[in-house]
């Protein structure tokens, strides 16, 4: 297994970033266990940070934190394992005041202490947060919502650059919104490879919704642990130390400090509000809480926008289909009516043309492959046997038997079990240039950790020409295609039954 801090570029998705055994120096931490509970681990800076006498393993909670003990005990008793319980402005012996976060990890109680949020900041944050939520309450559309949020976050927390980073299905990502200091170059529109935020980091950000890195240049503070102690899971600690590879990445980008707030949509990590600062910058606990709540709220607003778009589409499809079902009742042959309905299809599922394959016949509207090619495609897709929808945004890849064409995408809706009868939608090539923030295939150069151990230094634009692809078929569109399939199967069964009656 790979030890934290020892990962290189070939295995950084296996670096155990949740057990760094060290923290960022913005605060200190103590870990208690047992009936005392007794101190089992602490960050090396604790006595200095709390201005208390040196600590040693086995001290009780009371001995470590004095008057603050009952409060910390209460927080630990409330605390579940993931969301730390918090208290502002707690007085410690030595008159040091701290904001405190307490949570449990297995049998341990983890206590994190940070500089107390200044008193007047709470009210200021509440006002700003209220204003932001007001603006975002009734969003017109997703992009204007996200743009407004990025601008507000930058005003609220003073980062030099605030981006909305949106994940693609392959976990590469794109900067879809940016609000930045005028003199900085723009990352807007750029794509970044999935390896820039490796899988375990994404999984962590799905569960722990905010990540603040105060200074990529700083030395982490090690934990003083008992010999042989099991590694401490720090997943839900704000102060968790940062992977040296990621620090180097930020430094290569010229960035000193960052904040990422997770945007969760339907339980999945949909994107990040990713912020950069070009000098060190930590947030107070109250600021982090505000930022995290904004992220949670925006995630829910994105869900709401997606739901309403889906609902509108489904309703339009239902209206269209009930018209179609009424219109074709009592008919045994649908093809004469097909053209009229095919013309309307692009309004529901965007496409450049479509056609119906029914027995020996093929009727099409708009741009469509020739009948022979359609038959090749349908046979290759195997929809007669599977009786399932089939779609592709790259026919040259997914059906190499087809001759080259500028129709690069197809969605097949079979509606007759065991037969090739189907509705096919086509999409033209969408030739585009994807702008990557640095060459994703680039070989890496030598860095402080040796050859191959350094994330790329170059964030120079690298472009990829995407050809022979159509726009991809969205989940919403595939869902509507499913509605079409049910309606067509009903009509097909009905006309079949009527034909049967005629022959009797
Ligand atoms: C974490 N990588 C991250 C984070 C971001 C990025 C946003 C979250 C932490 C933060 O906010 O700093 C990536 N940052 C980006 C991207 C942009 C940006 C794409 O601003 C675009 C504008 N990173 C690498 C490689 C590795 C790697 C090659 O590039 C591994 C070999 C690792 N990235 C890595 C790790 C983390 C990370 C381990 C988790 C850091 C942590 O939370 O401890």
Boltz pocket constraint, residues with backbone or C-beta under 6 A from the ligand:
constraints:
  - pocket:
      binder: B
      contacts: [[A, 8], [A, 9], [A, 10], [A, 11], [A, 12], [A, 13], [A, 15], [A, 17], [A, 163], [A, 173], [A, 175], [A, 187], [A, 192], [A, 193], [A, 195], [A, 196], [A, 197], [A, 198], [A, 201], [A, 211], [A, 213], [A, 240], [A, 241], [A, 242], [A, 243], [A, 245], [A, 246], [A, 249], [A, 258], [A, 259], [A, 260], [A, 272], [A, 274], [A, 275], [A, 276], [A, 437], [A, 455], [A, 456]]
      max_distance: 6.0
